[in-house]
Amino acid sequence: MQVARSSYYAWLNHVPSKRNIDDQGILDYVIQLEEAHNYIFGVKRLVMHLNDDTQYHVSNSKMRRIMRENNILASIKTKRKPRKNLKEEIISKNLLLNEDYTHNFKPGYANKYWVTDCTELLYGH
């Protein structure tokens, strides 16, 4: 396997650090809590329950790290983007508007600019 002998024995005799032991205790509690509530808790709720119910006191960033390392996801839906913002990309620039923001309604000759109105009317559901 092309692993140095010293690396193998260092791995074999490895003693977990206090942080690893605490993280494992936090992870066990989080998994127990999430399974009991069908994975509906996010980071802030888990931190609140953990700080109230156990001897561990963690921050949001530590809880995020533990959840990310162990692939724990909350089943919270993300907010949908408003439809109005998506339509702004489609709107073309106003050709009748001058640099000084005045309108040029006398273009010089006929059929130079055509204007239309696209009104959307909602009907039914």
PAZAPA-4460 file (N, C-alpha, C; in steps of 0.05 Angstrom, whole numbers, plus 32768, in hexadecimal, padded with zeros to 4 digits):
% residues 125
    n_x    n_y    n_z   ca_x   ca_y   ca_z    c_x    c_y    c_z   seq   type   mol
   8010   7FE8   8000   8000   8000   8000   8011   8019   8000     1      M     A
   802B   8016   8001   803E   802C   8000   8039   8041   8015     2      Q     A
   8035   8038   802E   8032   804A   8045   804A   8045   8057     3      V     A
   8055   805B   8061   806D   8058   8072   8065   804A   808C     4      A     A
   8078   803A   8096   8073   802B   80AF   806D   803E   80C6     5      R     A
   807B   8054   80C8   8076   8067   80DE   805A   8073   80DC     6      S     A
   8050   8078   80C3   8035   8082   80C0   8020   806E   80C8     7      S     A
   8025   8054   80C2   8012   803F   80CA   8010   803D   80E8     8      Y     A
   8027   803D   80F6   8027   803B   8113   801C   8054   8120     9      Y     A
   8020   806B   8114   8015   8084   811F   7FF6   8082   811D    10      A     A
   7FEC   8078   8106   7FCF   8075   8103   7FC4   8060   8116    11      W     A
   7FD3   804A   811A   7FCA   8034   812B   7FC8   803C   8148    12      L     A
   7FDB   804C   8151   7FDC   8054   816E   7FD1   8070   8172    13      N     A
   7FC1   807A   8160   7FB6   8095   8161   7FA2   8097   8179    14      H     A
   7FA6   80AC   8189   7F93   80B2   819F   7F82   80C9   8196    15      V     A
   7F67   80C6   8196   7F56   80DC   818E   7F59   80F5   81A0    16      P     A
   7F58   810C   8194   7F5B   8125   81A4   7F40   812B   81B2    17      S     A
   7F41   813F   81C4   7F29   8147   81D2   7F14   8152   81BF    18      K     A
   7F1E   8160   81AA   7F0B   816B   8196   7EFD   8154   8187    19      R     A
   7F0B   813F   817F   7EFF   8129   8172   7EEB   811B   8183    20      N     A
   7EF1   8118   819D   7EDF   810B   81AF   7EC6   811B   81B3    21      I     A
   7EC9   8136   81B6   7EB2   8148   81B9   7EA1   8148   819F    22      D     A
   7EAE   8149   8188   7E9F   8148   816F   7E8F   812F   816C    23      D     A
   7E9A   8118   8174   7E8B   80FF   8172   7E73   80FF   8185    24      Q     A
   7E76   810A   819D   7E5F   810C   81AF   7E4A   811F   81A4    25      G     A
   7E52   8135   8198   7E3F   8147   818C   7E31   813A   8174    26      I     A
   7E40   812C   8164   7E35   811E   814D   7E20   8109   8155    27      L     A
   7E27   80FA   816A   7E13   80E5   8174   7DF9   80F2   817D    28      D     A
   7DFB   8109   818B   7DE3   8117   8194   7DD3   8122   817C    29      Y     A
   7DE1   812E   8169   7DD4   8139   8152   7DC6   8124   8142    30      V     A
   7DD3   810D   813D   7DC6   80F8   812E   7DAD   80EE   813C    31      I     A
   7DAF   80EA   8157   7D98   80E1   8166   7D81   80F5   8164    32      Q     A
   7D87   810F   8167   7D73   8124   8166   7D66   8126   814A    33      L     A
   7D77   8125   8135   7D6D   8127   811A   7D5C   810F   8112    34      E     A
   7D64   80F7   811A   7D54   80E0   8113   7D39   80E0   8121    35      E     A
   7D38   80EB   813A   7D1F   80ED   8148   7D0C   8101   813C    36      A     A
   7D17   8115   812D   7D06   812A   8122   7D07   812B   8104    37      H     A
   7D0E   8116   80F7   7D0E   8114   80D9   7D1F   8129   80CB    38      N     A
   7D36   812F   80D6   7D49   8141   80CA   7D3D   815D   80C2    39      Y     A
   7D2E   8168   80D4   7D22   8183   80CE   7D32   8199   80DB    40      I     A
   7D45   8193   80EC   7D54   81A8   80FB   7D6B   81B3   80EA    41      F     A
   7D6E   81CD   80EA   7D85   81DA   80DE   7D9B   81DE   80F2    42      G     A
   7DAF   81EE   80EB   7DC6   81F2   80FC   7DBE   8201   8115    43      V     A
   7DAF   8216   8113   7DA8   8227   812A   7D98   8217   813F    44      K     A
   7D85   8207   8136   7D75   81F8   8148   7D85   81E2   8156    45      R     A
   7D97   81D6   8147   7DA8   81C1   8153   7DBA   81CD   8168    46      L     A
   7DC5   81E4   8162   7DD7   81F2   8176   7DC7   81F8   818F    47      V     A
   7DAE   8202   818C   7D9E   8208   81A3   7D98   81F0   81B4    48      M     A
   7D90   81D9   81A7   7D8B   81C1   81B6   7DA4   81B6   81C3    49      H     A
   7DBA   81B6   81B5   7DD3   81AB   81BF   7DDD   81BB   81D7    50      L     A
   7DDC   81D6   81D6   7DE5   81E7   81EC   7DD3   81E5   8204    51      N     A
   7DB9   81DF   8200   7DA6   81DD   8216   7DA6   81C2   8224    52      D     A
   7DA9   81AD   8213   7DA5   8192   821E   7DBE   8183   8225    53      D     A
   7DD5   818B   821C   7DEE   817C   8221   7E03   818E   822E    54      T     A
   7E1A   8182   8235   7E2F   8191   8241   7E40   819F   822C    55      Q     A
   7E3B   8199   8212   7E4A   81A6   81FC   7E3F   81C2   81F7    56      Y     A
   7E50   81D4   81F0   7E48   81EF   81E8   7E57   81F5   81CE    57      H     A
   7E48   81F7   81B8   7E54   81FA   819E   7E49   8213   8191    58      V     A
   7E57   821C   817C   7E4E   8233   816C   7E41   8228   8152    59      S     A
   7E35   823B   8143   7E29   8233   812A   7E3D   8228   8116    60      N     A
   7E55   8234   8115   7E69   822B   8102   7E73   820F   8108    61      S     A
   7E76   8208   8122   7E7E   81ED   8129   7E69   81D9   8122    62      K     A
   7E4F   81E0   8126   7E3A   81CE   811F   7E38   81CA   8101    63      M     A
   7E3D   81E0   80F2   7E3D   81DD   80D4   7E54   81CB   80CB    64      R     A
   7E6B   81CD   80D8   7E82   81BC   80D1   7E7C   819F   80D6    65      R     A
   7E70   8199   80ED   7E6A   817D   80F4   7E55   8172   80E1    66      I     A
   7E40   8182   80DB   7E2B   8179   80C9   7E37   8175   80AC    67      M     A
   7E48   8187   80A3   7E54   8184   8089   7E66   816C   8087    68      R     A
   7E76   8167   809B   7E89   8150   809B   7E7A   8135   809B    69      E     A
   7E62   8135   80A6   7E53   811C   80A9   7E3A   811B   8096    70      N     A
   7E38   812D   8084   7E23   812E   8070   7E07   812E   807C    71      N     A
   7E03   813E   8090   7DE9   8142   809D   7DDC   815B   8091    72      I     A
   7DC5   8158   8085   7DB7   816E   8078   7D9B   8171   8084    73      L     A
   7D93   818A   8088   7D78   818F   8091   7D65   818F   8079    74      A     A
   7D4D   8186   807D   7D3A   8184   8067   7D2A   819E   8064    75      S     A
   7D37   81B4   8065   7D2A   81CE   8063   7D2B   81D7   8046    76      I     A
   7D15   81E0   803C   7D14   81E8   8020   7D21   8204   801E    77      K     A
   7D2E   8208   8007   7D3A   8223   8002   7D25   8235   7FF7    78      T     A
   7D28   824F   7FFC   7D15   8263   7FF4   7D16   8265   7FD5    79      K     A
   7CFF   8267   7FC9   7CFE   826A   7FAC   7D04   8286   7FA4    80      R     A
   7D10   828A   7F8D   7D16   82A4   7F83   7CFC   82B1   7F78    81      K     A
   7CF9   82CB   7F7D   7CE1   82D8   7F73   7CE1   82D9   7F55    82      P     A
   7CCA   82D7   7F49   7CC7   82D6   7F2C   7CCE   82F1   7F1F    83      R     A
   7CCA   8307   7F2E   7CCF   8321   7F24   7CEC   8325   7F1D    84      K     A
   7CFE   831C   7F2E   7D1B   831F   7F2A   7D24   8310   7F11    85      N     A
   7D17   82F9   7F0B   7D20   82E9   7EF4   7D19   82F7   7EDA    86      L     A
   7D04   8307   7EDA   7CFB   8314   7EC1   7D0C   832C   7EBA    87      K     A
   7D1B   8337   7ECD   7D2B   834F   7EC7   7D41   8349   7EB3    88      E     A
   7D4A   8331   7EB0   7D5E   832A   7E9D   7D54   832C   7E80    89      E     A
   7D3A   8328   7E7C   7D2E   8327   7E62   7D28   8343   7E57    90      I     A
   7D24   8356   7E67   7D1C   8371   7E5F   7D33   837E   7E50    91      I     A
   7D2E   8387   7E37   7D42   8395   7E27   7D43   83B2   7E2E    92      S     A
   7D57   83C0   7E25   7D5A   83DC   7E2C   7D46   83ED   7E1C    93      K     A
   7D40   8404   7E26   7D2D   8417   7E1A   7D3B   8426   7E04    94      N     A
   7D34   8422   7DEB   7D41   842F   7DD4   7D38   844C   7DD1    95      L     A
   7D21   8453   7DDC   7D16   846E   7DDA   7D22   8481   7DEF    96      L     A
   7D32   8477   7E01   7D3D   8487   7E17   7D58   8493   7E0F    97      L     A
   7D5B   84AD   7E11   7D74   84BA   7E0B   7D88   84B8   7E22    98      N     A
   7DA0   84C3   7E1E   7DB5   84C2   7E33   7DAD   84D2   7E4C    99      E     A
   7D9E   84E8   7E47   7D95   84F9   7E5E   7D7B   84F0   7E69   100      D     A
   7D73   84D7   7E63   7D5B   84CA   7E6E   7D41   84D8   7E65   101      Y     A
   7D41   84E4   7E4E   7D28   84EE   7E42   7D21   84DC   7E2B   102      T     A
   7D07   84DC   7E24   7CFD   84CA   7E0F   7CFF   84D7   7DF4   103      H     A
   7D06   84C8   7DE0   7D07   84D2   7DC4   7CEF   84C6   7DB5   104      N     A
   7CD9   84D4   7DB5   7CC1   84CA   7DA7   7CC0   84D3   7D8A   105      F     A
   7CD4   84E2   7D80   7CD6   84EA   7D64   7CF0   84DF   7D59   106      K     A
   7CEF   84C6   7D50   7D08   84B8   7D47   7D13   84C2   7D2D   107      P     A
   7D04   84D1   7D1D   7D0F   84DB   7D04   7D01   84D0   7CEB   108      G     A
   7CFC   84B6   7CEB   7CED   84AA   7CD4   7CDB   8494   7CDF   109      Y     A
   7CC8   848C   7CCE   7CB4   8478   7CD7   7CC0   845C   7CD9   110      A     A
   7CB5   844C   7CEA   7CBD   8430   7CEF   7CDA   842D   7CF9   111      N     A
   7CE5   8441   7D06   7D00   843E   7D11   7CFE   842F   7D2C   112      K     A
   7CEB   8435   7D3C   7CE6   8427   7D56   7CC9   841D   7D56   113      Y     A
   7CC6   8405   7D5F   7CAB   83FA   7D64   7CA8   83F5   7D82   114      W     A
   7C90   83FA   7D8C   7C8B   83F8   7DA8   7C74   83E4   7DAC   115      V     A
   7C76   83D3   7DC1   7C61   83C0   7DC7   7C5D   83BF   7DE5   116      T     A
   7C47   83B3   7DED   7C41   83B0   7E09   7C3D   8392   7E0E   117      D     A
   7C4C   8387   7E20   7C49   836B   7E28   7C3E   8369   7E44   118      C     A
   7C24   8369   7E46   7C17   8368   7E60   7C10   834B   7E66   119      T     A
   7C16   8342   7E7E   7C10   8327   7E86   7BF7   8327   7E97   120      E     A
   7BE3   8319   7E8F   7BCA   8317   7E9F   7BC7   82FB   7EAA   121      L     A
   7BC4   82F9   7EC4   7BC0   82DF   7ED0   7BA2   82D7   7ECF   122      L     A
   7B9D   82BF   7EC7   7B82   82B5   7EC4   7B80   829A   7ED2   123      Y     A
   7B6D   8296   7EE3   7B69   827D   7EF1   7B7D   8279   7F07   124      G     A
   7B83   825F   7F0C   7B96   8259   7F21   7BB2   825C   7F17   125      H     A
***
